Amino acid sequence: MSDLIAFQGLPGAYSDLACRAAYPGWRTLPCPSFEAAMDAVRAGEARLAMLPCENSLAGRVPDIHRLLPDSGLSVIGEHFERVEHCLLAPKGATLATLKRAHSHPVALGQVRLILKELRLEPVIEADTAGAAHLIAERGGVEDAAIASALAAETYGLEILRRNVEDAAHNTTRFYVCSLGRPAPFRGPCITTFVFRVKNIPAALYKALGGFATNGVNMTKLESYMLDGEFTATQFLADVDGHPDDPNVARALEELAFFSREVKVLGAYPAHAYRLEHRGR
């Protein structure tokens, strides 16, 4: 288990890249699903799991919101990874010979300009690294993949063009999860928690009022249904500060008064990317 971090996807996936960027020198463990990555940590096969939770263009990753609260894992960190799509193809292919581009549907939606420029037919695959693997096995000069530079290195593909994404601010945020809690730290902190308000008028308004009156900055609030029930809505939130901070503790206490359930998923150091972009 020493220095091993699990992620969902094949080698060369953006989650693999995020693991390497956040934990240089650690070995990465590819897993077929988010559940499998979490299971690897629970079983002691990996020390950490790198789990994408949201993208600046595509929005949240729904499975993580659903799985994490009952996973038994804690969020002990966050990581922001810039998504830099590359156009990859087997040796011998050129921009002029390409006819099709394979990738995950979200990735294909983020590279519309180059698809239009090169008149490439988009072909949907399960994931970006899987598309690169497929193209490498298939060979030929007419098919390309939209994936990371790491995928090109992993599968022996040529990078015909870098940074083909339409938006330069395409960034994915990840939760770093473990069975334990983060080591003691000083500095800016983020607390992530889920809650369900009571089914009474103005419950959400009253529950969140404590964060305003106590001067706690809420940086994220999202709702999603539980078990397909329209009346069973759960909220996931991020706030600045630690649950032991007096103002955060008071806000969480007021939240609990108007909620059926409150569960803190983790309190962890704020990533440098967040601090650099705060207030923009």
N, C-alpha and C positions, 0 to 999 in steps of 0.2 A: 504493500500500500504506500510505501514511502515515496513522496514527491510524485504522485500520480493524480491527474485531474481528468475527470470524465466529461464528455460532451456528447450531444446528439448529432449524428451525421457520420459521414465517411471522412477518412483522412483528407486534409486539404479544405475542409469546410470552413466557413467564416468563424464558426465556434471554435474550431481547432486553432485558427489564427489568433483568436481572442485569448485562448488558453496560453499560447506561447508568448504573447505580448505581455500578459499580466503576470505570468509565472515563468520567466526565462529559465531554461535548464530543466524544467519539469517534463516528465513524460506524459503524453496525452493518451486517453483511452476512448476510442470511438465506440459509440453505443447506438443501437438501432432506433431508440425512442427516448423521449424525455424521462419516461418512467424507468427505463433501463439505466439511464445515467444516475438517477436518484437511487435506484436499487444498488448500483455499484458502490455508492458511498455508504448506504446502510449495511451492506454486506462486508464492508471493510476492504473491498477491492480497490477503491480509490479514496483519497483523502478529501478531495473537493469535487464539486460539480459546477461547471460553467453553463448557466441556463439563460438564454435570451428572454427578456421580458417585454421589450418594446423597441420599435424602430422609428426614427424621426419621420419617415415617409409612410411606412405601412401600418403604424400604430402598434397596439399591444399584441403579444403572443398569447392567445387565449388559453392554451393548454397549461401554461405555467401558472396562471391565476387560479385555475381549477385544481391543479395537482399539489402545488406547494403548501397550502395551509394544512393539509393532512398528511404531509410526507414525513413528518418527524425531523426534517432538516431545518437548520437555521440559516438565515442570510447573514453572512459574516463579511461581505464586501460587495462592491459593485465595480463594473468595468465598462467603459465606453470604447467601442471599436468603430473606427471610420471604415465604411464599406467602399472599397475601391474595386469596382468590377473591371475585369480584363476580358478581352476577346482572345480565346485560346483555340488553337488548331494543331493538327498533326504536322510534322515536318513536311515541307513541300507545298503546303497550302499558302495562298496569298489572299489579300482582300478581294482580288478580282475573281478568284476561283470559288469563293464561298457562296452558298445558296441558302443555307439554313443555320439558325442559331438555337442551341439547346440550353435550357436552364430551368430553374424553379420559376413558377408563374410570377411571384413577387419580383424576382430579379429581372425577368423579361419586361415587366411593367416599368422598371426603373431605367431601361436602356432603349426607350422608344426612338430616340433621335438617331442612334447609330444603326438600328434596324432599318429605319426609313432611308438613311443615307446610303447604306450598302444594299438595300432592297433584299434583306434577309427574311426568310420565313421563320417566325418564332415556333419552336417546338417545345412543349412542356415536358419537363422531367421532374422526378421526385425532389431533387435538391441540386444545388450548384456543383458540389463535389462529385455527385453521382453522374451529372452531365459530363463533367470533365473525364471521369473514368470511362464512360460510354464512348466518348469521342476518341479517346486514346486507344481503346480496344478495336473500334470500328476502322480507324484509319481513313484514308481518302482525303480529298482536297475540297470537298463541297460542304462539309459540316464543321461547325465551330461550337464552342461552349462559352457561356458567360459565367465566369467563376473568378476565384481569387488567384493572385500570383503564386500563393502557396500550392494551390491545386495544379498549376502548370508545372511547378517543380516536382510535385508528388507523382504526377502521371506522365512526365516527359513530354509535355506539350509546348509549343511555341507561343509566345505572347505577341500577337499581331498588333494589338493596340491596348494601351493602359488607360485607366480612368475613363471608361466609356459610359459611366452613369450620367444621367441627365442632370441631377442635382448634386452640387458639391458638398452639401451638408448632410448627406445620407450617413447616418450613424445609428448603430445598434447598442442598446444598453443591456448589460447582463447582470444577473444576480450570481454571486459566488456563494455556494452553499456547502455546509458541512454538518456533521452530527454535533459538533461542539459549538462553543461560542468564540467570538474573536478574542485575540489576546488584548490585554488592556492597552488603550491608546489615548492619545490626547489630540485635540483639534476638532475641526468641524465634523459633525456626526449626522447621519440620516437614520431615521427610524421608520421601518415598514411594518404595517399592521393591516389586518382585515377586521371588519365588523359588520354586524347586522342590526339595523335599528328596529325598535319596536313598531308594530303596525298601528300607530296612532298619528293623528294630524300633527304636522310640523315637527315630527320626530327628528328628521335629518337636519333641519334648520337648527333645532335646539341642541342636537348632539354635536354639531360642528361649531356652535357658538363659543364653546370653551376655548377653542384654538385662537379665535379672534381676540377674546377678552384677555387671554394670557399671552398674547403677542407671539404665538407660535406660527411660523410660516409653513403652510401646507403646499408642497410642490407637486403633488399628484393626488388625484381622486378619480377612481373609476368604479363603475358598477357593472355587475354581471349576474345573470340568473343562476340559481342553484337547482340542480335536479329537474330542470325543465319547468319549474314552478314560477309563474309570473309574480306571485306574491312573496317569493323567497329570494330577495335580492341581497347580494353581498357586495360590500365596498372594499376596495383596496386603496390604501393611502400611504403616501410618504410625507414626512414632516422633517423640518430641520430641528436637530437637537436629540438628546438622549432621554429615554424614559425616566432616568434618575434626576434629570434637571427639574427643579421645582415647577417651572412653568409648564413643561411638557407633562409632568406627573399630574398636575391639576387639570390640564386639558383632557388627558386620558381618563381621569376619574369622572369628569363631567360626561364624556362620551359614553362611558360604561353605564351611567345612570339612565340614559335614554336608549341603550342598546340591549339586544338579547344576548349578544356575544361579542367580545373583543379579544383578539389574539395578536400579540406582537410576534412578528416573524423574524425580526432581527434589528439590531442597532449596530451600525458599522461606520467606518470612516468614509466621509464624502470623497469621491474620486476627484482628481485634479481637473478633469474635463468639466465637471459640474461647477467647480469654483471659478474656472476661467470664463465660463459662459453665464455665470449668475448675473441676473439683472439685465440681460440683453433682450 
